[in-house]
């Protein structure tokens, strides 16, 4: 209940949060045990002039972090109905990762580089005039392009990086075995699967101090580290800081089918 103790904690955590790049912080002194400043203002802390926790949460504006600029449409499934009514129909189903697409928009397919134009966009409820995240849609093109699961549609002059060498930060989630240099895993990025090998462990992060442990030889359960991966086929990626959908991936143990790590792509050439 002491103001000086609260101010000391607030200052210490604010300094810690700057290293996490957290810019919007609100501090409210509460006692969950007796309910001080949870629903109503506390009479035991008259020095605090802010709103109680519940009032603050009710007024809190949560901004969307969806990227509506960079068009990224990972193909999840190719629809080819075996019907005389739609003999030539070829639809590409998936979830909009980012950006906005409309019929008539010009797109390029990756990895082939073939260009085409959006003919129609359909949902389970019928045709729509535009697609944006996180809509699940089926797209048809004006040209007969051979696309398959894991391919991606994007803009001609706004493409993701096509990389096989991935600079990533991961959180390790397997309690039975640690990540180590040379180990191999399956990697899932958007709708694309590939195999990956750990080329290098750059460092492990001490989660209490955020200091780097440069000589780390492994990353164990609940630890966070920076690693370099080599992937068997190109992934279409953006830095996680600019696009959370195309900047994230998971690693899967092929022997157990367990998801062993969640990762963020930290840097791309020229990005």
C-alpha positions in Angstrom: 0.0 0.0 0.0 3.0 2.3 0.1 3.4 4.7 -2.8 7.2 4.7 -2.8 7.2 0.9 -3.1 4.8 1.0 -6.0 6.8 3.7 -7.8 10.0 1.7 -7.4 8.4 -1.4 -8.9 6.9 0.7 -11.7 10.3 2.2 -12.6 12.1 -1.1 -12.5 9.6 -2.8 -14.7 9.5 0.1 -17.1 13.2 -0.1 -17.6 12.9 -3.9 -18.2 10.0 -3.4 -20.7 12.0 -1.1 -22.9 14.3 -4.0 -23.8 11.2 -6.0 -24.8 10.1 -3.1 -27.0 6.8 -2.7 -25.1 5.7 0.8 -25.5 2.2 1.0 -24.0 2.2 0.3 -20.3 -0.4 1.0 -17.5 0.4 0.4 -13.9 -2.4 -0.1 -11.3 -1.6 -1.1 -7.7 -4.0 -3.9 -6.7 -4.6 -6.4 -4.0 -6.4 -9.4 -5.4 -6.7 -10.9 -1.9 -9.0 -8.1 -0.7 -10.1 -6.6 -4.0 -8.3 -3.2 -3.7 -8.4 -1.3 -7.0 -9.9 -4.3 -8.8 -13.5 -3.2 -9.2 -13.7 -0.1 -7.1 -11.1 2.5 -6.0 -9.2 1.6 -2.9 -9.6 3.7 0.2 -6.3 2.3 1.4 -4.4 3.9 -1.6 -5.6 7.5 -1.8 -2.4 8.5 -3.5 -3.4 6.5 -6.7 -5.5 8.7 -8.9 -6.0 6.3 -11.8 -9.0 4.0 -12.6 -9.4 0.6 -11.0 -8.5 -2.5 -13.1 -11.9 -3.4 -14.3 -12.8 0.1 -15.4 -9.5 0.4 -17.3 -10.0 -3.0 -19.1 -13.5 -1.9 -20.1 -12.2 1.3 -21.8 -9.1 -0.3 -23.3 -8.8 0.0 -27.0 -7.2 -3.1 -28.6 -5.7 -2.1 -31.9 -5.6 -4.7 -34.8 -2.2 -6.0 -35.7 -3.3 -7.3 -39.0 -1.2 -6.3 -42.0 -3.5 -5.0 -44.7 -0.8 -3.8 -47.0 1.4 -6.8 -48.1 -0.7 -9.3 -50.0 0.1 -12.8 -48.9 -2.3 -15.7 -49.9 -0.8 -19.2 -49.1 -2.6 -21.9 -51.1 -4.0 -24.5 -48.7 -5.9 -26.7 -51.2 -6.6 -26.8 -55.0 -10.2 -27.4 -56.0 -10.7 -29.4 -59.2 -14.4 -30.6 -59.2 -15.0 -33.7 -61.3 -18.2 -32.3 -62.9 -19.3 -31.8 -66.5 -20.8 -28.4 -65.3 -17.4 -27.0 -64.4 -14.9 -29.0 -66.4 -12.2 -26.3 -66.4 -12.7 -25.0 -62.9 -9.6 -24.6 -60.8 -10.0 -22.8 -57.5 -7.3 -22.1 -54.9 -8.5 -22.3 -51.3 -6.8 -20.8 -48.3 -6.8 -18.2 -45.6 -5.7 -14.6 -46.3 -2.5 -14.1 -44.3 -2.3 -10.4 -45.0 -3.2 -7.7 -47.5 -6.4 -7.2 -49.5 -7.3 -8.9 -52.8 -10.1 -7.9 -55.2 -11.3 -9.4 -58.5 -9.2 -7.7 -61.3 -6.1 -7.4 -59.1 -2.9 -8.6 -60.7 -0.9 -11.2 -58.8 2.2 -13.3 -59.1 2.5 -16.9 -58.0 5.5 -18.2 -56.0 7.7 -20.0 -56.5 7.0 -20.2 -60.2 6.8 -16.4 -60.9 3.9 -16.8 -63.2 1.6 -13.8 -63.3 -2.2 -13.7 -63.6 -5.3 -11.7 -62.6 -7.9 -12.5 -59.9 -11.1 -13.6 -61.6 -13.4 -14.4 -58.7 -13.2 -14.6 -54.9 -15.7 -16.9 -53.1 -16.5 -17.8 -49.6 -18.9 -20.5 -48.2 -21.6 -17.8 -48.5 -21.0 -17.0 -52.1 -18.9 -14.5 -54.1 -17.4 -11.4 -52.4 -15.9 -8.2 -53.6 -12.7 -8.5 -51.6 -10.7 -10.8 -49.3 -8.8 -9.7 -46.3 -7.4 -11.5 -43.2 -8.5 -13.8 -41.7 -11.0 -14.7 -44.3 -11.1 -18.2 -45.7 -11.7 -17.9 -49.5 -11.4 -19.7 -52.8 -9.7 -17.7 -55.6 -9.9 -18.3 -59.3 -7.5 -16.8 -61.8 -7.9 -15.7 -65.4 -5.0 -18.0 -66.4 -4.6 -21.7 -66.0 -1.6 -21.7 -63.6 -0.3 -24.8 -61.9 -0.4 -24.0 -58.2 -0.2 -26.5 -55.3 -0.4 -26.5 -51.5 2.2 -24.3 -50.0 2.5 -22.0 -53.0 1.7 -18.3 -52.5 0.0 -15.4 -54.4 1.3 -11.9 -53.8 1.8 -8.6 -55.7 4.3 -8.3 -58.5 6.2 -5.5 -56.8 5.6 -6.6 -53.2 6.9 -10.1 -52.7 8.1 -11.9 -49.6 11.7 -13.1 -49.5 12.2 -16.6 -50.8 14.7 -18.1 -48.4 16.3 -21.4 -47.5 18.5 -20.0 -44.8 16.4 -18.8 -41.9 17.5 -16.5 -39.1 15.0 -17.1 -36.3 14.2 -16.8 -32.6 12.5 -19.8 -31.1 10.9 -20.9 -27.9 11.6 -24.6 -27.2 8.7 -26.7 -26.0 10.0 -30.3 -25.8 10.7 -31.6 -22.4 12.3 -34.8 -23.6 15.1 -33.5 -25.8 16.8 -30.2 -26.3 17.5 -28.4 -29.6 21.1 -28.8 -30.7 23.2 -28.0 -33.7 22.8 -30.6 -36.5 19.4 -31.8 -35.4 16.7 -32.1 -38.1 13.0 -31.3 -37.9 10.0 -30.7 -40.1 9.1 -27.0 -40.4 5.6 -25.7 -41.1 5.4 -22.1 -42.4 1.9 -20.9 -43.5 0.6 -23.8 -45.5 4.1 -25.0 -46.6 5.9 -28.0 -45.1 9.6 -28.6 -45.5 12.5 -30.2 -43.6 15.1 -28.2 -41.7 18.4 -28.7 -40.1 19.8 -26.5 -37.3 23.0 -25.0 -38.7 23.9 -22.9 -35.7 22.8 -21.7 -32.2 23.7 -18.1 -32.2 22.8 -17.5 -28.5 20.4 -18.3 -25.8 18.5 -15.6 -24.0 18.5 -15.4 -20.2 14.8 -14.7 -19.6 15.4 -13.1 -16.3 18.0 -10.5 -17.5 17.5 -10.7 -21.3 21.2 -11.1 -21.6 22.6 -13.3 -24.3 24.4 -16.5 -23.5 26.8 -16.6 -26.5 28.3 -20.1 -25.8 25.0 -22.0 -25.6 25.3 -25.5 -27.1 21.6 -26.4 -26.7 18.2 -24.8 -26.0 16.1 -26.7 -23.5 12.4 -26.7 -22.4 10.9 -23.1 -22.1 14.2 -21.5 -23.2 14.4 -18.9 -25.9 17.3 -18.6 -28.4 18.5 -17.3 -31.7 19.2 -20.0 -34.3 20.1 -20.4 -38.0 18.1 -23.0 -40.0 18.7 -24.5 -43.4 15.5 -25.6 -45.2 15.1 -28.1 -48.0 12.9 -25.8 -50.1 12.4 -22.0 -50.2 9.9 -20.5 -47.8 8.1 -17.2 -48.6 8.8 -15.1 -45.6 8.6 -11.7 -44.1 10.2 -10.5 -40.8 7.9 -11.2 -37.9 7.9 -7.6 -36.9 6.2 -6.6 -40.1 4.0 -9.6 -40.8 3.1 -12.1 -38.0 1.6 -14.6 -40.3 4.5 -15.0 -42.8 7.0 -14.3 -40.1 6.1 -17.3 -37.8 6.6 -21.0 -38.1 6.7 -24.2 -36.0 9.2 -27.1 -35.8 7.8 -30.6 -35.5 9.7 -33.8 -34.4 9.1 -36.2 -37.3 9.5 -39.2 -35.1 6.8 -38.2 -32.6 4.8 -35.7 -34.6 5.1 -33.3 -31.6 5.4 -29.6 -32.1 8.7 -28.9 -30.4 9.2 -25.2 -31.1 7.5 -22.0 -32.1 9.6 -19.5 -34.1 9.8 -16.0 -35.4 11.8 -15.0 -38.4 13.9 -12.1 -37.3 15.6 -10.8 -40.4 15.5 -11.2 -44.2 18.1 -10.0 -46.7 17.4 -6.4 -47.5 14.7 -6.2 -44.8 
